[in-house]
């Protein structure tokens, strides 16, 4: 059904086909076709505009027009098809990018446990159970979010804190971003949709001691408020020298 709503418009005269917008669109609504970015189908575009900021040519903008309504179920099916068509090495499709493909990285176990994320951190191992990990690339309906213990982590934490995988990431689903350089309102909207749809069990917010990081837990709380949800939340602050300064 067509409705009046916000949707992305691409100026093909300005577009240079770099593909940044394809990477930034978590719904897989965009593709580079014949050297130009295009909206594959209106129903895949949520109209939030996460793809706009990465365009070096300012070729994208949000307009309001009559378009097919956004269809989350169709998007989920679309993303599953993209993932299924990728090669075993995870190579991108001609119209996509590896960073937009949902992947389960957990090791296979026995029985029903084979389909569930398992913490696998060792002294030299990784506890990461999924891909992608960036906040702006994870769709709210990603299967690994269902009933998850969520770790919302500032980008710089991974460089400063030596025990990220064993002390923070093990057993959790991680979402990473930078509250200083990324789009705050997009973060709030995305978290609100996640909290509405994914039945998140707990949230752990981890930031650096620097002032620009302090906005991340606030963003998460605003997402919870917008979704009308109450979820147990822990806040962790890491020093520039890699020490845990606060847990609250």
N, C-alpha and C positions, 0 to 999 in steps of 0.2 A: 504494500500500500504506500502510495506517495503522500508525503506531508511536507509542510514548510518547515525547514530546519537548517541549522548551520552545517556546512560541509566544506571540504577543501576544494579550492580551485587552483589550477596550475597554469601559469602563463608559459606556453611552449616557446615563445620568442625569447624568453629569458632563461629558460631551463637549459643547462648544459649536459644533463644526463649523468651527473656525478654519482647519483644513487644514495646520497646522504639521507634523503627523506625516506627511502625504502628501509634503511636500517633503523630509523627513528620511529617508524610506524609499527607498533606492537600488534596491530590487528592484521597486518599483511595486506592492507588495502591498496598499497602502491606498488608499482613495478616500472622498471625502465624498459620501454618498448620502442624499438627503432630509434634509440638514442635520446628519448624524451621520457620524463616521468609522467605516469598516467594513473588515475584512479581506476582500479580493476573493476570495481562495482560499488555503487553508492552504498549498498547495504553493509559493506565492510568498513566504511569510514564513520568514526564516531563524532567527528567534527570538533574534537577538543584541540587539535592543532599542535600536537607534540612534534610533528614533522617539520614545522615551520622554522624553528630556530636554527637548524643545521644547514639550511639552504644558503650557499654562498652567493647566490644570484638574486635572492629575494623574489623567487618565482612563485612562491606559494602564499596563499592568503585564505582566510576563512570568509566565506560569503553565506548569505541566507537565500536559499532557493527551494523549489519543489524537488524533492528527491525521495527515493525509496528509503523507508525508515531503517535506522541502524538495527541490525539483527545479530545479537550476540551468539546465538546458536549457530547461525550460518558462518560467523567468523571462526568459531571453535572448529567446525568441520573443515573450513578452509585451511586453518593452520595445521590441522592433523594431516590433511592431504599433502601440504608442503613438506612436512616432516617425513611422511611416508615415502615421498618421491626423492628425497635426498639420498645420495650414495652412502654406503656404509662408512666412508671416511668423513661424512658430514659436509661434503662439498655443497655449495649453494646451488640452487636452481638458477637458470639463466635470468630469472626475474627477481631473485631474492638475494639474501645474505645470510651467512651462518649465524649471525648474532640474533636473527629474528626467529630461528627455528627452536622450538621447545624440545629439550632433550632431557631424558632421565639418565643421570650418570651413576646412580646407585648400583652396586654390584648385585648380580643375580643370586638369590638365595633359594631355599626350598619352599615348596607349598605356596601359601598366599604371601609369605614374606618376600618372594621374588619380585613383587610389584611395588614394594614399599621402600622409601628412602631409608638407608641404613648408614649410621655414622661409621666412617672407615678411616678416621684419622689415626696415623701412627707417627713415630718420630720423623719419618720422611714421607708421609702419605698425605692424603687430602680427605677432608670431610664433606667436600662439595657433592651434592646429590642431584643437581639440576643445572639447566642452562635455558635462557640467559639469566644474568644476575643483576643487571642494571634496572633500577626502578622504572625508568621510562620505557624499557623494552619488555617488561613482564606483563602479559595481559591478565586482567583480574580473574579470568576463568582458567588460568593455567592449572593443570591437574595436580601439580605438586603443591599448590597453595591450600588445597582442601584439608581442613582440620590441622593446619600446620602450626608449629611454634615458630614465629617469625623473628628473624634477626634483621633489623634495619640498621645498616652500618654506613658511616661516612667513608668515602673513598680512601682517605688518607690513613685510616686505621690499619689497613692491611700492610702498609709500609712501616708503621711505627711499632705495632704490637706483635712480638715474635710468636705468640701462642694462639694466633687467630683460630686455627683449625681445631686444636684440642680444647681450648678454654671457651671459645665463643660459638664456633660454627657447628660443632658436632651435635647431631640430632635436630638441627634447625634448618629452615629455608631462609636463605639470605637474599636481601634486596639492598643494593648499594647505590649511592648517589652523593651529590654535592649540593647542599642547600644554598651555597653562595652562587654557583654558576648555572645551575639548572633552573627550570621554571617551577616556582613554588606552587602556583595554583594548579598546574598540571599534576604535581605530586599529590596535593590534597584531594583532587578529584579521583586520582587513581587509587589512593589508599581507601577513600570512601567506598569505592566500588568493590575493592578487595574485601573490606570488612563486611560489606553487605552480602556478598556472594560466597565467600570462601570459608566461613565459620572458623576463623582464626582462633586458636586456643590461647596463646600468649604472645606478647611482643617484647623483644629486648632491643632497646635503642642504644647504639654504641657510637660515640663521637669523640673527637679530639678535644683537648683543653682550650683550643683557640676559639675566639668569639664567633667566627663565621660558621662554626659547626653547631652552635647552640640552637639554631633554628630547626634542626632535624627532628628532635622529639616533639617540638611544638607542631610541626607539620603533621606528624603521625597522630597527635591528639586531636588536631582539627579534622583529620580524616575520620577518626572515631566519632567525633561529635556530629559530623555531617551524615554519617551512616546511622547514628542513633544507637551505637553499640558501646558496651562496656567490656573491656578485655584487660586482664592483668598485664601490667607493663612495668618493666625494669629499665632504668636508665644507667648506663655505664659511661664513665669519662676516662679517656686514656691520655697520659702525658706524652709530650713530644719525644721523650726518652723511653717510651714503651712500657710505662707502669700504669696500673689501675689506680686512679686517683679517687674515684667515687663510684659507689653502687647504691642506687636508691630506687 
